[in-house]
């Protein structure tokens, strides 16, 4: 769990730097929002997996990621102006979440292969 959250935050912060978000306050804001959304998403997914099984887990994972992307895009658009004048907050949220999703898939595949 902790590894997934840390990988997600690290990947999304690298994407933020690529998008030109260099301000410390902005990066801390992104990290805090990501920590909150990832903890909540992973808690829900764990409960779904335990209670309803892997098939519903996959559906919940995809649906949950869409909700996270939407929430982060809206949240960044509404509040990041306090910390940054950069444009493209919605596009950043989409790209960062796609990058962290694929990093998570690679991590999961490699971690599973090690077991």
N, C-alpha and C positions, 0 to 999 in steps of 0.2 A: 504493500500500500504506500508506504513512505517513499519507496523508490519511484513508483509511478508518479506521485505528486511532485517530487523533486525534478524528475526528468521533464515533466510537463512545464513546470515553472522555468527551468533552465532553457528549454527549447523556445518557449514563448518570449523570454527575455532576449535571446539572441535575435529572434525575428524583430523584436522591438528596436534593437540596435540597428538592424538592417534598414528598418523603416525610418531611421533618423531620430528615434526617441532616446536622446542621450541624457536628459535631465534625471538626476538622482530621484527626485520626488515622483516623476512619472514612472520610472522603473519600479520604485517601491509600491506605487499605486497598482501597477499591473501585477506585481507579485502578490499583493494582498488580495486583489480580486480573484486571481487564479487560485490562490490557496483556498479561499472560501468556496469557489465553484467546484474545485476538484474534490475537496473533502465531502461536500454535500453529494456530488455525483457518485463518488465511490462508495459512500455509505448506502445510498439508494440502490446502486447496482449490486452490492454485496447482499443486501436484504432480498432483492428480487431473485438473485441466483440461488440463495439458500431456500427461499420459500417456493419459487415457481420453476426453477431449473434453467438450464443453459439457453434453451431456445428463446424464452421470454427475456432472458438476460441480454441476448443479442439485440432484440427489438428495443428493449429499454436503453441499451447503450447508444444505439443510433438516435433514438428519439431524445435521449438526455443530452447528447452532444449538440443536437440542433437547438435545444433550449439554452444550453450554455453559450453557444455562439451568438444567439439572438440576445440573451441577457447581457453578455459582455459588450457586444456592439452598441446596444442602447446605453448601457452604463458608461462606456468610454466616451461616447458622443456627448452625453449629458455632463459628465464630470471632469474629463481629462483637460478641458480648456483651462482649468485652474492651474494646471501644471505644465502645459505644453501648447504651443501654437500650431503644431503639426496638423496637417490635414490627413485624411485617409484612415480615420479611426475604425470605421466599419470594415474597410478592406483589411486593415491590420488584424482585427479580431478574427476574420475569416481565415486569413493566411496563417496566423499564429496557431489557431485551433487545428487547421489541416496539418500543419507541420508537426504539432505535438501528437496528433492522432496517429500519423504515420510513424513517428518515433516510437510511440507506444506499441504499435503493431510489431515493429522490428524488435523492440525490447522483449515483448511477450514471446515472439517466435524463437528468439535466441535463448531466452530464459527457459522456456519449455524444452528446447532441444538439449539443454544442459542437464535436465532432470532425468 
